[in-house]
Amino acid sequence: SGARSIPPDDGGTIVSLYVQETGAIGAQPILFLHPGLVSGWMWQEPAKEFADYHCLMPDLPGHGSSNRVKWVSFQDTADQVAEVLRERVPGKRAHVVGYSLGAYVTAHLLATAPELIERAVICGAAVRPLPGSALFMNRLIVRFIKSKFLWNGLARMFGIPSEEHETFVHIGLSVSQASYERINSQLASAQLPVGLAGAQCPTLIVAGEKEPKAVVQSVGDLMATLPNGHGYLAPKGDHYWGFKNPETFVQMMQAWINNDSLPQELIPVDDRNRVS
């Protein structure tokens, strides 16, 4: 277990994503893809509940120890993540869990490399235009991304535990401003990835009940596109519900990966109650 990465070359450029690996090397792999503004660090505590699996937690471009890898696009990032799987777990299909930014990347991975995936979780992704309020918030973050004051406020908003507050702020201050600006502009026009309908693997699609309408509606859009997509809402949850209710979030991941019954509090989305 531990972390491995390719060091900077002589030009000072990171040539590969930083990947932390924990659990049982050689066992069934799980790939965890983090939200924007954090890093693979956010999965360290949840991954302890998957000690019997081989857990891979990359830092996405522009974030954490991959902050000098330029963010290009969702598809470029999905291609890099696919290479991580081919290199680290050759010949195996991985469970993939993506949250927010990581969920968008998961959707593109499903569209272009479904053969690498056993079961998937997409949590908090919008495949419709986000409301102006969300985009305005993201623009503010871009503007003040090097401000410790901003990151202290985001730690409270995200529900980061007090003992992890300092680490969250430190990682946040390292986020590449240029990369996050590109991410923000791409989120504004996010849509269903081409080829997603060809992904046959079981996929759990989740949103917080109180997320922006575009995110909640996207659960239905993804269900309608993915042949084996199953949608649920986290009751009274906002976009950060997985941070704020980690017990339910971990139980949900465990149940989905093991093909067991999901936590009863999750609200199933079907054709009768789908938000239109």
Backbone as numpy.savetxt, mean C-alpha at the origin, in Angstrom:
# Nx Ny Nz CAx CAy CAz Cx Cy Cz
16.52 -13.27 8.36 15.68 -12.10 8.36 16.56 -10.86 8.36
15.92 -9.69 8.28 16.68 -8.46 8.24 16.47 -7.73 6.94
17.33 -6.77 6.65 17.16 -5.94 5.48 18.33 -6.15 4.52
18.01 -6.11 3.23 19.04 -6.17 2.21 18.73 -5.09 1.19
19.73 -4.47 0.64 19.52 -3.53 -0.44 20.80 -3.42 -1.23
20.68 -2.92 -2.45 21.87 -2.67 -3.27 22.39 -1.29 -2.90
23.67 -1.17 -2.54 24.19 0.12 -2.09 24.27 1.13 -3.22
24.45 2.41 -2.89 24.61 3.42 -3.94 25.81 3.11 -4.82
25.68 3.43 -6.13 26.84 3.28 -6.99 27.73 4.51 -6.84
28.78 4.59 -7.65 29.73 5.70 -7.48 29.10 7.06 -7.70
27.99 7.10 -8.45 27.32 8.37 -8.68 26.38 8.75 -7.55
26.29 7.91 -6.53 25.45 8.23 -5.39 23.99 7.94 -5.62
23.66 7.14 -6.62 22.26 6.85 -6.94 21.90 5.45 -6.49
20.80 5.32 -5.76 20.33 3.99 -5.39 19.84 3.29 -6.65
20.31 2.08 -6.90 19.97 1.41 -8.14 18.91 0.34 -7.96
18.41 0.15 -6.75 17.36 -0.82 -6.51 16.59 -0.41 -5.28
15.34 -0.89 -5.19 14.54 -0.59 -4.01 15.14 -1.26 -2.78
15.11 -0.54 -1.68 15.49 -1.11 -0.39 14.36 -2.04 0.06
14.71 -3.23 0.51 13.72 -4.21 0.92 14.10 -4.79 2.28
13.21 -4.68 3.24 13.41 -5.36 4.52 12.72 -6.72 4.44
13.39 -7.75 4.95 12.84 -9.10 4.93 12.84 -9.65 6.35
11.70 -10.22 6.76 11.60 -10.83 8.08 10.87 -12.17 7.94
10.80 -12.89 9.07 10.06 -14.14 9.09 10.88 -15.31 8.62
10.21 -16.28 8.03 10.83 -17.55 7.64 11.25 -17.51 6.17
12.53 -17.25 5.94 13.04 -17.23 4.57 12.80 -18.60 3.93
12.21 -18.61 2.75 11.89 -19.86 2.07 10.45 -20.28 2.23
9.74 -19.66 3.17 8.32 -19.98 3.38 7.46 -19.22 2.36
6.14 -19.38 2.47 5.21 -18.65 1.61 5.46 -17.14 1.77
5.71 -16.42 0.65 6.02 -15.00 0.77 4.78 -14.11 0.87
4.92 -13.02 1.62 3.94 -11.94 1.66 4.68 -10.65 1.35
4.18 -9.92 0.38 4.74 -8.62 0.02 3.83 -7.53 0.56
4.37 -6.64 1.39 3.61 -5.55 1.98 4.02 -4.23 1.31
3.06 -3.50 0.76 3.33 -2.24 0.07 2.69 -1.09 0.85
3.52 -0.17 1.28 3.11 0.86 2.25 2.38 2.03 1.60
1.68 2.84 2.40 1.07 4.08 1.92 2.14 5.12 1.57
1.70 6.20 0.95 2.61 7.32 0.74 2.98 7.96 2.05
4.12 8.66 2.05 4.60 9.46 3.17 5.20 8.64 4.31
5.19 7.31 4.21 5.84 6.48 5.23 6.89 5.61 4.53
7.05 4.39 4.94 7.99 3.47 4.30 7.62 2.06 4.73
8.42 1.09 4.31 8.17 -0.29 4.74 8.20 -0.45 6.24
8.77 0.54 6.93 8.80 0.53 8.40 7.42 0.32 9.00
6.37 0.86 8.37 5.03 0.79 8.96 4.54 -0.65 9.10
5.15 -1.59 8.37 4.71 -2.99 8.42 5.45 -3.80 9.47
6.42 -3.23 10.15 7.24 -4.04 11.05 6.42 -4.70 12.15
5.51 -3.95 12.78 4.69 -4.54 13.84 3.70 -5.56 13.28
2.91 -5.23 12.23 2.01 -6.25 11.67 2.75 -7.51 11.22
3.94 -7.35 10.66 4.68 -8.52 10.14 5.04 -9.51 11.24
5.11 -9.03 12.50 5.40 -9.95 13.60 4.32 -11.02 13.76
3.12 -10.71 13.28 2.03 -11.69 13.33 2.08 -12.69 12.17
3.08 -12.53 11.30 3.23 -13.43 10.15 4.63 -14.04 10.16
5.07 -14.45 11.35 6.43 -14.97 11.51 6.66 -16.26 10.74
5.58 -16.98 10.41 5.72 -18.23 9.67 5.80 -18.01 8.17
5.71 -16.77 7.74 5.79 -16.41 6.33 7.11 -15.68 6.06
7.46 -15.60 4.80 8.61 -14.79 4.38 8.07 -13.42 4.00
8.28 -12.43 4.86 7.71 -11.10 4.68 8.71 -10.19 3.97
8.25 -9.53 2.92 9.07 -8.57 2.19 8.40 -7.21 2.26
9.17 -6.19 2.68 8.61 -4.86 2.91 9.49 -3.82 2.21
9.28 -3.59 0.92 10.10 -2.61 0.23 9.73 -1.18 0.60
10.71 -0.28 0.53 10.45 1.15 0.54 10.21 1.56 -0.92
9.05 2.14 -1.20 8.71 2.52 -2.57 9.54 3.72 -3.00
9.66 3.95 -4.31 10.48 5.07 -4.79 10.10 6.40 -4.13
11.13 7.16 -3.75 10.92 8.45 -3.12 10.70 8.39 -1.63
10.68 7.20 -1.05 10.33 7.02 0.36 11.43 6.25 1.10
11.60 6.58 2.39 12.49 5.82 3.26 13.89 5.67 2.68
14.41 4.45 2.71 15.76 4.19 2.20 15.80 4.08 0.69
14.64 4.20 0.03 14.58 4.29 -1.43 14.30 5.72 -1.87
14.56 6.70 -0.99 14.14 8.07 -1.32 14.93 8.68 -2.46
16.06 8.08 -2.83 16.79 8.57 -4.00 16.45 7.82 -5.28
15.54 6.86 -5.19 14.97 6.24 -6.39 13.82 7.14 -6.83
13.88 7.68 -8.02 12.87 8.62 -8.47 11.55 7.90 -8.74
10.48 8.50 -8.26 9.15 8.00 -8.61 8.86 8.40 -10.05
8.50 7.41 -10.88 8.15 7.67 -12.28 6.65 7.56 -12.49
6.09 6.41 -12.11 4.66 6.17 -12.29 4.25 4.96 -11.48
2.94 4.75 -11.37 2.45 3.55 -10.69 2.95 2.30 -11.40
2.91 2.31 -12.74 3.31 1.12 -13.47 4.81 0.86 -13.35
5.62 1.91 -13.40 7.06 1.73 -13.23 7.36 1.13 -11.86
6.65 1.63 -10.83 6.86 1.08 -9.48 6.41 -0.37 -9.40
5.26 -0.68 -10.02 4.79 -2.08 -10.04 5.82 -2.97 -10.74
6.44 -2.47 -11.80 7.47 -3.25 -12.49 8.67 -3.50 -11.58
9.05 -2.48 -10.79 10.17 -2.67 -9.87 9.83 -3.67 -8.76
8.59 -3.60 -8.29 8.14 -4.53 -7.25 8.11 -5.96 -7.81
7.67 -6.10 -9.06 7.67 -7.43 -9.69 9.08 -7.99 -9.74
10.07 -7.14 -10.01 11.46 -7.60 -10.04 11.93 -8.03 -8.65
11.46 -7.33 -7.61 11.78 -7.74 -6.24 11.30 -9.17 -6.00
10.06 -9.46 -6.42 9.51 -10.80 -6.22 10.28 -11.84 -7.03
10.60 -11.52 -8.27 11.31 -12.49 -9.11 12.71 -12.77 -8.56
13.32 -11.75 -7.96 14.67 -11.91 -7.44 14.68 -12.59 -6.07
13.77 -12.18 -5.18 13.83 -12.64 -3.78 13.08 -13.95 -3.55
12.01 -14.20 -4.33 11.23 -15.43 -4.13 10.97 -16.10 -5.48
12.05 -16.46 -6.19 11.89 -17.02 -7.53 11.04 -18.29 -7.53
10.14 -18.35 -8.49 9.31 -19.54 -8.65 8.13 -19.63 -7.70
7.93 -18.60 -6.87 6.82 -18.63 -5.91 5.85 -17.49 -6.18
4.58 -17.75 -5.85 3.59 -16.68 -5.89 3.44 -16.11 -4.48
3.36 -14.80 -4.40 3.29 -14.13 -3.10 1.89 -13.60 -2.84
1.50 -13.58 -1.58 0.37 -12.76 -1.17 0.86 -11.31 -1.21
0.00 -10.41 -1.67 0.37 -8.99 -1.76 -0.66 -8.16 -1.03
-0.19 -7.30 -0.10 -1.06 -6.41 0.67 -0.63 -4.98 0.37
-1.51 -4.19 -0.22 -1.20 -2.80 -0.53 -2.16 -1.85 0.15
-1.62 -0.82 0.77 -2.42 0.16 1.50 -2.21 1.54 0.85
-3.30 2.21 0.45 -3.26 3.56 -0.11 -2.33 3.59 -1.33
-1.22 4.31 -1.28 -0.30 4.31 -2.42 0.10 2.89 -2.80
0.36 2.07 -1.80 0.69 0.67 -2.06 -0.44 -0.09 -2.71
-1.69 0.34 -2.47 -2.84 -0.31 -3.09 -2.92 0.00 -4.58
-2.58 1.24 -4.96 -2.53 1.58 -6.38 -1.47 0.72 -7.08
-0.32 0.59 -6.43 0.75 -0.22 -7.01 0.30 -1.68 -7.13
-0.41 -2.17 -6.11 -0.92 -3.54 -6.15 -1.85 -3.74 -7.33
-2.73 -2.77 -7.59 -3.65 -2.88 -8.73 -2.88 -2.97 -10.04
-1.83 -2.19 -10.19 -1.03 -2.26 -11.42 -0.24 -3.56 -11.50
0.19 -4.07 -10.35 0.87 -5.37 -10.33 -0.08 -6.48 -10.75
-1.32 -6.42 -10.26 -2.33 -7.39 -10.67 -2.59 -7.33 -12.18
-2.55 -6.12 -12.73 -2.87 -5.95 -14.15 -1.77 -6.47 -15.07
-0.52 -6.41 -14.61 0.58 -6.71 -15.52 1.42 -7.93 -15.12
1.32 -8.37 -13.86 2.09 -9.55 -13.43 1.28 -10.42 -12.49
0.04 -10.78 -12.88 -0.81 -11.56 -11.98 -0.25 -12.92 -11.66
0.66 -13.42 -12.50 1.24 -14.75 -12.26 2.12 -14.78 -11.02
2.47 -13.60 -10.50 3.32 -13.54 -9.31 2.51 -13.52 -8.02
1.17 -13.45 -8.12 0.34 -13.18 -6.95 -0.57 -14.35 -6.62
-0.60 -14.72 -5.34 -1.49 -15.78 -4.85 -2.84 -15.20 -4.44
-2.84 -14.29 -3.47 -4.02 -13.57 -3.02 -3.60 -12.14 -2.75
-4.52 -11.19 -2.96 -4.15 -9.78 -2.85 -5.13 -9.02 -1.97
-4.63 -7.94 -1.37 -5.46 -7.00 -0.61 -5.20 -5.60 -1.16
-6.28 -4.91 -1.55 -6.22 -3.52 -2.00 -7.01 -2.70 -0.98
-6.32 -1.84 -0.23 -6.97 -1.08 0.85 -6.80 0.42 0.61
-7.91 1.12 0.39 -7.87 2.58 0.32 -7.38 3.14 -0.98
-7.79 2.55 -2.12 -7.39 3.07 -3.43 -8.59 3.69 -4.13
-8.38 4.79 -4.84 -9.43 5.40 -5.66 -9.08 5.23 -7.13
-10.02 4.72 -7.90 -9.84 4.63 -9.35 -10.81 5.59 -10.04
-11.22 6.59 -9.28 -12.01 7.72 -9.76 -11.30 8.99 -9.31
-11.61 10.14 -9.92 -10.96 11.39 -9.48 -11.24 11.68 -8.00
-10.19 12.04 -7.28 -10.35 12.40 -5.87 -10.97 13.79 -5.75
-11.66 14.05 -4.64 -12.25 15.38 -4.44 -11.18 16.44 -4.28
-11.56 17.69 -4.56 -10.62 18.79 -4.47 -10.00 18.93 -3.09
-10.76 18.60 -2.04 -10.24 18.73 -0.68 -9.04 17.82 -0.45
-9.13 16.58 -0.98 -8.02 15.64 -0.82 -6.80 16.10 -1.61
-7.03 16.62 -2.82 -5.92 17.09 -3.63 -5.27 18.33 -3.02
-6.11 19.19 -2.43 -5.58 20.39 -1.77 -4.69 19.99 -0.59
-5.15 19.00 0.18 -4.36 18.51 1.31 -3.01 17.99 0.81
-3.04 17.23 -0.29 -1.79 16.69 -0.83 -0.86 17.80 -1.31
-1.44 18.85 -1.89 -0.60 19.97 -2.34 0.06 20.68 -1.16
-0.68 20.81 -0.05 -0.10 21.40 1.15 1.07 20.55 1.66
0.88 19.23 1.63 1.94 18.33 2.08 3.18 18.51 1.21
2.98 18.59 -0.12 4.12 18.79 -1.02 4.86 20.08 -0.65
4.11 21.14 -0.38 4.72 22.44 -0.11 5.54 22.44 1.17
5.02 21.76 2.20 5.66 21.82 3.52 6.29 20.49 3.91
6.69 19.70 2.92 7.11 18.32 3.19 8.39 18.24 4.02
9.16 19.31 4.07 10.39 19.32 4.87 10.19 20.00 6.22
8.93 20.20 6.61 8.61 20.86 7.87 8.31 19.84 8.95
9.06 19.89 10.04 8.80 18.98 11.16 7.42 19.22 11.75
6.96 20.48 11.71 5.62 20.82 12.20 4.55 20.03 11.44
4.70 19.95 10.12 3.75 19.17 9.30 3.74 17.71 9.75
4.91 17.12 9.91 4.97 15.69 10.21 4.47 15.37 11.61
4.67 16.28 12.55 4.08 16.09 13.87 2.56 16.08 13.78
2.01 16.97 12.96 0.56 17.01 12.77 0.03 15.77 12.08
0.76 15.29 11.06 0.33 14.08 10.35 0.39 12.86 11.27
1.37 12.83 12.16 1.46 11.70 13.10 0.19 11.61 13.94
-0.30 12.77 14.38 -1.55 12.77 15.16 -2.73 12.38 14.28
-2.79 12.90 13.05 -3.89 12.60 12.14 -3.94 11.11 11.81
-2.77 10.51 11.59 -2.70 9.10 11.21 -2.90 8.16 12.41
-2.86 8.71 13.61 -2.98 7.86 14.78 -1.71 7.07 15.09
-0.55 7.65 14.76 0.72 6.95 15.02 0.94 6.84 16.52
1.21 5.63 17.05 1.45 5.48 18.49 2.60 6.38 18.95
2.51 6.86 20.17 3.49 7.83 20.68 4.92 7.29 20.62
5.08 5.97 20.86 6.43 5.41 20.87 7.04 5.34 19.46
6.20 5.48 18.42 6.68 5.44 17.04 6.68 6.81 16.39
6.26 7.81 17.16 6.10 9.17 16.63 7.41 9.70 16.04
8.50 9.57 16.79 9.78 10.12 16.36 10.26 9.46 15.07
10.09 8.14 14.97 10.50 7.42 13.77 9.68 7.88 12.57
8.36 8.04 12.78 7.48 8.50 11.70 7.94 9.86 11.17
8.23 10.80 12.08 8.67 12.14 11.66 10.00 12.06 10.92
10.93 11.27 11.42 12.24 11.13 10.78 12.10 10.59 9.36
11.28 9.55 9.18 11.08 8.97 7.85 10.36 9.95 6.95
9.35 10.64 7.51 8.62 11.61 6.71 9.50 12.71 6.15
10.41 13.22 6.96 11.30 14.30 6.53 12.25 13.84 5.42
12.40 12.53 5.25 13.29 12.02 4.20 12.58 11.80 2.87
11.24 11.94 2.85 10.49 11.72 1.60 10.95 12.72 0.54
11.16 12.24 -0.68 11.57 13.10 -1.78 10.42 14.02 -2.19
10.66 15.33 -2.12 9.62 16.29 -2.49 9.25 16.15 -3.97
10.26 15.96 -4.83 9.99 15.84 -6.27 9.15 14.59 -6.56
9.50 13.49 -5.91 8.75 12.25 -6.15 7.32 12.38 -5.64
7.15 12.95 -4.45 5.78 13.05 -3.92 4.94 14.01 -4.75
5.56 15.03 -5.33 4.81 15.93 -6.23 4.32 15.17 -7.46
5.17 14.30 -8.00 4.74 13.48 -9.15 3.62 12.52 -8.74
3.77 11.89 -7.58 2.73 10.99 -7.09 1.41 11.73 -6.97
1.43 12.91 -6.39 0.22 13.69 -6.19 -0.46 14.01 -7.51
0.32 14.39 -8.52 -0.28 14.71 -9.82 -0.88 13.48 -10.47
-0.26 12.32 -10.24 -0.79 11.08 -10.82 -2.03 10.59 -10.08
-2.09 10.81 -8.77 -3.29 10.46 -8.02 -4.51 11.23 -8.51
-4.28 12.46 -8.97 -5.39 13.31 -9.41 -6.11 12.72 -10.62
-5.42 11.89 -11.39 -6.04 11.31 -12.58 -5.99 9.78 -12.56
-5.95 9.20 -11.36 -5.86 7.73 -11.25 -7.10 7.08 -11.85
-6.91 5.93 -12.48 -8.02 5.18 -13.06 -7.69 3.69 -13.03
-8.65 2.88 -13.45 -8.43 1.44 -13.46 -7.27 1.09 -14.40
-6.31 0.30 -13.94 -5.21 -0.09 -14.82 -5.70 -0.97 -15.97
-5.15 -0.77 -17.13 -5.48 -1.61 -18.28 -5.01 -3.03 -17.99
-5.86 -4.01 -18.27 -5.48 -5.41 -18.06 -5.92 -5.98 -16.73
-6.52 -5.15 -15.86 -6.88 -5.62 -14.52 -7.91 -6.75 -14.58
-8.77 -6.73 -15.58 -9.82 -7.76 -15.68 -9.25 -9.15 -15.93
-7.97 -9.23 -16.29 -7.35 -10.53 -16.52 -6.76 -11.17 -15.28
-6.82 -10.47 -14.17 -6.23 -11.00 -12.92 -7.24 -11.92 -12.24
-6.93 -13.20 -12.16 -7.87 -14.18 -11.63 -7.73 -14.43 -10.13
-6.63 -13.96 -9.51 -6.40 -14.31 -8.11 -7.41 -13.62 -7.20
-7.81 -14.28 -6.11 -8.75 -13.67 -5.16 -8.18 -12.35 -4.62
-9.00 -11.31 -4.65 -8.56 -9.98 -4.22 -9.58 -9.37 -3.27
-9.11 -8.98 -2.11 -9.93 -8.30 -1.11 -9.77 -6.79 -1.32
-10.90 -6.10 -1.50 -10.90 -4.66 -1.74 -11.60 -3.99 -0.56
-10.89 -3.10 0.12 -11.41 -2.54 1.37 -11.25 -1.02 1.36
-12.23 -0.35 1.95 -12.13 1.09 2.19 -12.76 1.39 3.53
-12.35 2.49 4.14 -13.04 2.97 5.33 -14.39 3.55 4.95
-15.40 3.29 5.77 -16.75 3.76 5.48 -16.81 5.29 5.34
-15.92 6.01 6.05 -15.93 7.46 6.05 -14.86 8.06 5.12
-14.29 7.26 4.25 -13.33 7.80 3.29 -14.05 8.67 2.26
-13.30 9.47 1.47 -13.94 10.22 0.39 -14.77 9.30 -0.50
-15.86 9.85 -1.02 -16.80 9.04 -1.81 -16.12 8.33 -2.96
-15.13 8.99 -3.57 -14.43 8.37 -4.70 -13.75 7.07 -4.30
-13.22 7.02 -3.06 -12.54 5.80 -2.59 -13.58 4.71 -2.31
-14.69 5.07 -1.67 -15.74 4.09 -1.37 -16.34 3.56 -2.67
-16.62 4.44 -3.62 -17.18 4.00 -4.91 -16.21 3.10 -5.66
-14.92 3.33 -5.47 -13.92 2.54 -6.19 -13.91 1.09 -5.75
-14.41 0.80 -4.53 -14.54 -0.61 -4.12 -15.43 -1.33 -5.12
-16.58 -0.72 -5.45 -17.48 -1.32 -6.44 -16.86 -1.40 -7.82
-16.14 -0.35 -8.23 -15.48 -0.36 -9.54 -14.50 -1.52 -9.64
-13.71 -1.71 -8.61 -12.72 -2.78 -8.62 -13.38 -4.15 -8.56
-14.46 -4.26 -7.77 -15.21 -5.53 -7.73 -15.75 -5.88 -9.10
-16.25 -4.88 -9.82 -16.84 -5.12 -11.13 -15.79 -5.50 -12.17
-14.54 -5.14 -11.92 -13.47 -5.37 -12.89 -12.72 -6.66 -12.62
-12.42 -6.90 -11.34 -11.64 -8.09 -10.97 -12.56 -9.32 -10.94
-12.23 -10.38 -11.67 -13.10 -11.56 -11.72 -13.36 -12.18 -10.35
-12.40 -12.05 -9.43 -12.54 -12.67 -8.12 -12.31 -11.62 -7.02
-12.93 -10.44 -7.22 -12.79 -9.36 -6.27 -13.93 -9.35 -5.26
-13.62 -9.10 -4.00 -14.60 -9.10 -2.91 -14.43 -7.81 -2.12
-15.52 -7.03 -1.98 -15.42 -5.71 -1.38 -16.02 -5.62 0.01
-15.36 -4.84 0.86 -15.82 -4.61 2.24 -15.50 -3.18 2.66
-16.30 -2.68 3.61 -16.05 -1.38 4.22 -15.73 -1.57 5.70
-14.78 -0.77 6.19 -14.47 -0.75 7.63 -15.40 0.26 8.28
-16.29 -0.18 9.19 -17.30 0.72 9.75 -16.70 1.93 10.45
-17.22 3.10 10.08 -16.80 4.39 10.67 -15.32 4.68 10.45
-14.68 3.95 9.55 -13.25 4.13 9.34 -12.96 5.23 8.35
-11.90 6.01 8.62 -11.42 6.97 7.64 -10.27 6.33 6.86
-9.53 7.15 6.12 -8.47 6.59 5.27 -7.38 5.92 6.10
-7.27 6.28 7.36 -6.19 5.78 8.21 -6.67 4.71 9.18
-7.80 4.08 8.88 -8.41 3.15 9.84 -7.47 1.99 10.17
-6.66 1.57 9.23 -5.75 0.46 9.49 -4.67 0.82 10.49
-4.25 2.11 10.50 -3.31 2.58 11.52 -3.99 2.61 12.88
-5.24 3.09 12.88 -5.94 3.37 14.13 -6.57 2.12 14.74
-6.81 1.10 13.94 -7.41 -0.14 14.41 -6.56 -1.31 13.92
-5.30 -1.39 14.38 -4.39 -2.40 13.83 -4.82 -3.83 14.12
-5.53 -4.05 15.24 -5.95 -5.42 15.56 -6.88 -5.97 14.48
-7.89 -5.18 14.12 -8.83 -5.64 13.08 -8.12 -5.76 11.74
-7.22 -4.82 11.45 -6.52 -4.86 10.18 -5.67 -6.13 10.06
-4.96 -6.48 11.11 -4.14 -7.70 11.09 -5.03 -8.93 11.00
-6.13 -8.96 11.77 -7.06 -10.09 11.70 -7.61 -10.25 10.29
-7.92 -9.13 9.64 -8.42 -9.17 8.27 -7.38 -9.77 7.32
-6.14 -9.33 7.43 -5.09 -9.86 6.56 -4.88 -11.35 6.81
-4.83 -11.74 8.07 -4.63 -13.16 8.39 -5.76 -14.01 7.82
-7.00 -13.55 8.01 -8.14 -14.32 7.53 -8.12 -14.44 6.01
-7.82 -13.34 5.34 -7.83 -13.37 3.87 -6.74 -14.28 3.33
-5.54 -14.15 3.88 -4.43 -14.96 3.40 -4.69 -16.45 3.65
-5.36 -16.75 4.77 -5.65 -18.15 5.11 -6.98 -18.65 4.55
-7.68 -17.78 3.80 -8.99 -18.13 3.23 -9.98 -18.51 4.32
-9.95 -17.74 5.44 -10.87 -17.94 6.56 -11.92 -16.83 6.57
-12.82 -16.87 7.53 -13.87 -15.85 7.64 -13.25 -14.53 8.10
-13.66 -13.46 7.44 -13.16 -12.13 7.78 -13.80 -11.63 9.07
-13.17 -10.64 9.74 -13.78 -10.07 10.96 -15.23 -9.64 10.72
-16.09 -9.98 11.66 -17.52 -9.76 11.47 -17.88 -8.29 11.34
-17.05 -7.39 11.90 -17.42 -5.98 11.84 -17.30 -5.38 10.45
-16.54 -6.02 9.55 -16.43 -5.50 8.19 -17.77 -5.63 7.46
-18.12 -4.60 6.69 -19.41 -4.54 6.00 -19.23 -5.00 4.56
-19.86 -6.10 4.16 -19.70 -6.54 2.77 -20.38 -5.60 1.80
-19.73 -5.36 0.68 -20.28 -4.55 -0.39 -20.76 -5.49 -1.49
-22.02 -5.37 -1.88 -22.53 -6.18 -2.99 -23.41 -5.30 -3.86
-24.06 -5.89 -4.84 -24.86 -5.11 -5.80 -26.05 -4.42 -5.14
-26.43 -4.87 -3.95 -27.60 -4.26 -3.29 -27.23 -3.02 -2.49
-26.00 -3.00 -1.95 -25.64 -1.85 -1.13 -24.44 -1.08 -1.64
-24.05 -1.35 -2.88 -22.92 -0.67 -3.48 -23.23 0.82 -3.61
-22.26 1.65 -3.26 -22.45 3.10 -3.38 -22.33 3.48 -4.85
-23.27 4.28 -5.33 -23.25 4.68 -6.75 -22.94 6.16 -6.88
